[in-house]
Amino acid sequence: MKAAALLLAGSLALAACASNGSGNAASGSSASGGDLKIGLAYDTGGRGDKSFNDSAYAGAEAAIKANKGTLQELSPNSDASNRADLLTQLADGGYNPVVAVGFAYGDVIGEVAKQYPNTTFAIIDSTGVGVADNVTGLQFAANQGSFLGGVAAALKSETGHIGFVGGVETPLIQSFQAGYVAGAKAVKSDITVDVQYISPAGDFTGFSDPAKGKIVAQGMYDAGADIVYAAAGGSGIGVFQAAAASSKRAIGVDSDQYQTVGDPALQPVIMTSVLKRVDNAVQAFIGDFVGGNVKGGADIVNDLSTDGVGLATSGGQIDDIQDQINSYKQQIIDGKITVPTTP
């Protein structure tokens, strides 16, 4: 089985990456600082998306600063068909732990992990339960954070008309949509919420196509929406560009995109961002690995009660509604509001 996996990776890639496959720490065991070798397999778009992937990188970098060690980063090919190959390359190269960034790895991580039982794996936005004994799921209650985004949008909208742009129509992104719509309607039951996805399920280009993101968002602004939430990875830049062109506002996702957008001209349109603290989750997981405290075959859920999700306040545009936002947050934590996970 291992030989088959190595063939999948390709001889050139293996020659570059497979130095010494021995010496991997066992799942849950500790690794001394100098021996720590972290493998990071990115989602579509790779590092530089100013969103999901960059947040994972920030967490890995913070873990290296705290524990010393090295980091190897790999990104999928254009059609993301080589996800299993990336995990195989990292594990065979002696990287441990290996972190798969994104739910799309859920279809392949179990098979790879079983071939490398002495390597510890984590997967973001998917489960480790029933997958393999050396896989931990790092999950986020994105619906809860998105609920607060919907609350903010409804409180700030001047037209009673807002929008949601999803990258790819999958259950995960639909949970963002569900929370956002529920939060907006909790504030204003008759608010209009336009919803559109850039690409259908199975086509992950929707996370890395700013041009299409701009077209979709522009249609919403032209139709009367004055705030659009972009749960679309790298395509969110296009939503921000449409907001700027229309003198409207947008909501970012995953990272504090007011801080990471990289274009001062776009900062003013980013009203807030729905934070998914991938950085904190990755750093904590690696810290647990170093300390010998990783539990494979299980999930770690980050939600409002742990500040694993929330809203960014950079730019000060939601400062005046913090009391209302905090009230809804507490009601969710207390169980008085149950946030839906499906539209």
C-alpha positions in Angstrom: 0.0 0.0 0.0 2.8 2.4 0.8 4.5 1.6 -2.5 1.3 2.5 -4.3 1.1 5.8 -2.5 4.7 6.6 -3.4 4.0 6.0 -7.0 1.1 8.4 -6.9 3.4 11.2 -5.6 5.6 10.9 -8.7 9.3 10.2 -9.0 10.4 13.8 -9.3 8.4 15.0 -6.3 9.7 12.0 -4.2 13.3 12.7 -5.1 12.9 16.2 -3.8 10.9 15.5 -0.7 11.6 11.9 0.6 14.9 12.2 2.5 14.5 10.1 5.6 11.1 8.6 6.3 12.2 7.2 9.6 12.4 9.0 12.9 8.7 10.2 12.8 7.4 10.7 16.3 4.5 8.5 17.2 1.0 10.0 17.2 0.6 11.9 20.5 4.2 11.6 21.4 6.5 14.6 22.0 9.1 16.0 19.7 12.1 18.0 20.8 12.2 21.6 19.5 15.1 21.0 17.1 13.5 17.8 15.7 10.1 19.4 15.0 9.3 19.2 11.3 5.8 20.6 10.4 4.1 19.7 7.2 1.4 22.0 5.9 -0.7 21.0 2.9 -2.7 24.0 1.7 -6.2 24.3 0.3 -6.8 25.7 -3.2 -5.0 28.9 -3.8 -2.1 28.2 -1.4 -0.4 30.7 0.8 -1.1 34.3 -0.2 -4.9 34.0 -0.3 -5.1 36.6 2.6 -7.7 34.4 4.2 -7.9 30.7 5.2 -4.5 29.4 4.0 -2.6 32.4 5.4 -4.2 31.9 8.7 -3.0 28.3 8.9 0.5 29.5 8.0 0.4 32.1 10.7 -0.5 29.4 13.3 2.4 27.1 12.1 4.8 30.0 12.1 3.8 30.9 15.7 4.3 27.2 16.7 7.8 27.2 15.2 8.7 30.4 17.1 7.5 28.8 20.3 9.0 25.4 19.8 11.7 25.8 17.1 11.7 23.5 14.1 11.1 23.7 10.4 8.1 24.1 8.1 7.4 22.5 4.7 4.5 24.0 2.7 2.8 22.3 -0.3 -0.1 23.6 -2.5 -2.5 21.6 -4.7 -2.2 21.7 -8.5 -4.6 23.6 -10.7 -7.5 21.1 -10.4 -6.5 20.0 -6.8 -6.3 16.4 -7.9 -3.1 15.8 -6.1 -4.2 16.2 -2.5 -3.3 12.6 -1.5 0.1 13.1 -3.1 0.8 16.2 -1.0 0.1 14.4 2.2 2.1 11.4 1.1 5.1 13.6 0.2 5.1 15.3 3.6 4.7 12.1 5.6 7.4 10.3 3.5 9.7 13.2 4.0 9.6 12.8 7.7 7.3 15.8 8.5 5.4 15.2 11.7 2.8 16.5 12.4 1.2 17.0 9.0 -1.7 19.5 8.8 -4.2 19.3 5.9 -5.8 22.7 5.4 -9.4 22.3 4.3 -12.3 19.9 4.3 -11.5 18.8 0.7 -8.7 16.6 2.2 -11.3 14.6 4.0 -11.7 12.2 1.1 -8.1 11.2 1.1 -6.5 11.8 4.5 -7.8 8.6 6.0 -6.2 6.4 3.4 -2.8 8.2 3.6 -2.8 8.3 7.4 -3.3 4.6 7.7 -0.2 4.0 5.6 1.8 6.2 8.0 0.6 5.1 11.5 3.6 6.8 13.1 2.8 10.2 11.7 0.3 12.5 13.4 -2.2 14.2 11.0 -4.7 17.0 11.5 -7.4 18.2 9.1 -9.1 21.6 9.3 -12.8 21.8 8.8 -13.3 18.1 8.7 -13.5 15.2 11.2 -11.0 12.8 12.6 -13.7 10.5 14.1 -13.8 7.2 12.3 -11.1 8.3 9.9 -7.9 7.0 11.4 -6.4 6.7 14.9 -3.7 9.3 14.0 -6.0 11.9 12.5 -7.5 14.8 14.6 -10.2 17.1 13.2 -9.8 20.8 13.9 -13.4 22.2 13.5 -15.0 25.6 13.9 -18.5 26.7 14.6 -18.4 28.9 11.5 -22.2 29.2 11.6 -22.0 30.9 15.0 -19.4 33.5 13.8 -21.5 34.1 10.6 -24.6 34.6 12.7 -22.8 37.6 14.4 -21.8 38.7 10.9 -25.5 38.7 9.9 -26.4 40.6 13.0 -23.8 43.3 12.1 -25.0 43.5 8.5 -28.6 43.9 9.5 -27.8 46.6 12.0 -25.7 48.5 9.6 -27.7 48.1 6.4 -29.4 51.2 5.2 -31.3 49.5 2.4 -32.6 46.4 4.2 -30.9 44.4 1.5 -27.7 42.4 2.0 -25.9 39.6 0.2 -23.8 36.4 0.7 -21.2 35.2 -1.8 -20.0 31.6 -1.3 -16.9 30.3 -2.9 -18.1 26.7 -3.5 -21.5 25.3 -2.8 -20.6 22.7 -0.1 -22.1 21.8 3.3 -19.3 23.7 5.0 -19.9 27.0 3.2 -23.6 26.5 3.4 -23.2 26.6 7.2 -21.7 30.1 6.8 -24.7 31.0 4.7 -27.2 29.6 7.3 -25.7 31.4 10.2 -25.4 34.7 8.3 -29.0 34.6 7.2 -30.3 33.6 10.6 -28.4 36.4 12.3 -29.6 39.0 9.9 -33.2 37.9 10.3 -32.9 37.8 14.0 -32.4 41.5 13.9 -34.8 42.3 11.0 -37.2 39.5 10.0 -38.1 41.1 6.6 -34.5 41.8 5.5 -33.6 40.7 1.9 -30.6 38.4 1.7 -29.3 37.6 -1.8 -27.3 34.3 -1.9 -25.1 33.1 -4.7 -22.1 30.7 -5.1 -19.2 31.2 -7.5 -18.9 27.5 -8.3 -20.9 24.3 -7.7 -19.8 21.5 -5.4 -16.8 19.7 -6.7 -15.4 22.7 -8.5 -13.0 24.3 -6.1 -12.0 27.2 -8.4 -14.6 29.2 -6.6 -12.1 29.8 -3.8 -9.5 31.3 -6.1 -11.3 33.4 -8.8 -11.5 37.1 -7.7 -12.8 38.1 -11.2 -15.9 35.9 -10.8 -16.3 37.0 -7.2 -16.4 40.6 -8.3 -19.0 39.9 -11.0 -21.3 38.0 -8.5 -21.0 40.7 -5.9 -21.4 43.5 -8.4 -24.7 42.0 -9.4 -25.9 42.1 -5.8 -24.8 45.7 -5.3 -26.5 46.7 -8.5 -29.7 45.0 -7.2 -29.7 47.1 -4.1 -27.6 45.3 -1.5 -25.4 47.6 0.5 -23.4 44.9 2.4 -22.1 41.6 1.0 -20.5 38.8 3.1 -17.8 37.0 1.1 -17.2 33.4 2.3 -15.1 32.7 -0.7 -11.4 32.4 0.2 -9.2 34.2 -2.3 -12.2 35.2 -4.4 -13.2 37.6 -1.6 -10.8 40.2 -3.0 -13.1 40.5 -6.0 -16.1 41.1 -3.6 -14.1 43.9 -2.0 -13.3 45.4 -5.3 -17.0 45.4 -6.3 -17.8 47.1 -3.0 -15.3 49.8 -3.6 -16.5 50.4 -7.1 -20.1 50.7 -5.8 -19.3 52.7 -2.7 -20.8 49.9 -0.6 -19.4 47.7 2.1 -18.4 44.1 2.5 -17.7 41.5 5.2 -14.5 39.4 5.1 -13.9 35.9 6.4 -11.5 33.7 8.3 -8.8 36.3 8.9 -9.1 40.0 9.9 -9.1 41.0 6.2 -9.0 44.7 7.0 -5.5 44.0 8.2 -4.5 41.4 5.5 -6.1 42.7 2.3 -2.9 44.4 1.3 -4.6 47.3 -0.5 -5.3 50.5 1.5 -8.0 51.4 -1.1 -10.0 48.3 -0.1 -9.7 48.7 3.7 -12.5 51.2 4.1 -15.1 48.9 2.5 -14.3 46.0 4.9 -16.9 46.6 7.6 -15.7 43.6 9.6 -14.6 40.0 9.1 -16.1 36.8 10.5 -13.1 35.3 12.2 -12.3 31.6 12.2 -9.2 31.3 14.3 -7.4 28.8 12.2 -4.1 30.3 13.4 -4.9 29.6 17.0 -6.2 26.1 16.3 -3.1 25.1 14.3 -0.7 26.6 16.9 -2.5 24.8 19.7 -2.6 21.5 17.9 1.2 21.7 17.3 1.7 22.6 20.9 -0.3 19.6 22.0 1.8 17.4 19.7 5.0 18.7 21.2 3.6 18.1 24.6 2.5 14.6 23.8 -1.2 15.5 24.3 -2.7 14.9 20.8 -5.7 12.6 20.8 -6.2 11.0 17.4 -9.5 9.8 16.0 -11.2 12.8 17.6 -12.3 16.3 16.9 -11.5 19.7 18.6 -14.4 22.2 18.1 -13.7 25.9 18.3 -16.8 28.0 18.9 -17.9 31.3 20.4 -17.4 30.0 24.0 -13.7 29.5 23.3 -13.3 32.6 21.0 -12.5 30.2 18.2 -14.9 32.3 16.0 -16.0 35.9 16.3 -15.9 39.3 14.6 -13.0 41.5 13.8 -13.2 45.2 15.0 -10.4 46.7 12.9 -11.4 50.0 11.2 -14.0 50.8 14.0 -17.1 50.4 11.8 -18.9 48.1 14.2 -17.8 49.8 17.4 -21.2 51.4 17.9 -23.1 48.1 17.8 -20.8 46.0 20.0 -23.4 45.9 22.8 -26.0 44.3 20.5 -23.4 41.9 19.0 -22.2 40.9 22.5 -25.8 40.3 23.5 -26.5 37.9 20.7 -23.1 36.2 21.3 -24.0 35.5 24.9 -27.4 34.2 24.0 -25.7 31.7 21.7 -23.2 30.7 24.4 -26.0 30.3 26.9 -28.0 28.1 24.6 -30.9 30.6 24.2 -30.2 30.8 20.5 -29.5 27.7 18.4 -27.7 28.7 15.2 -28.7 26.5 12.2 -26.0 24.7 10.2 -28.0 24.3 7.0 -29.9 26.9 4.9 
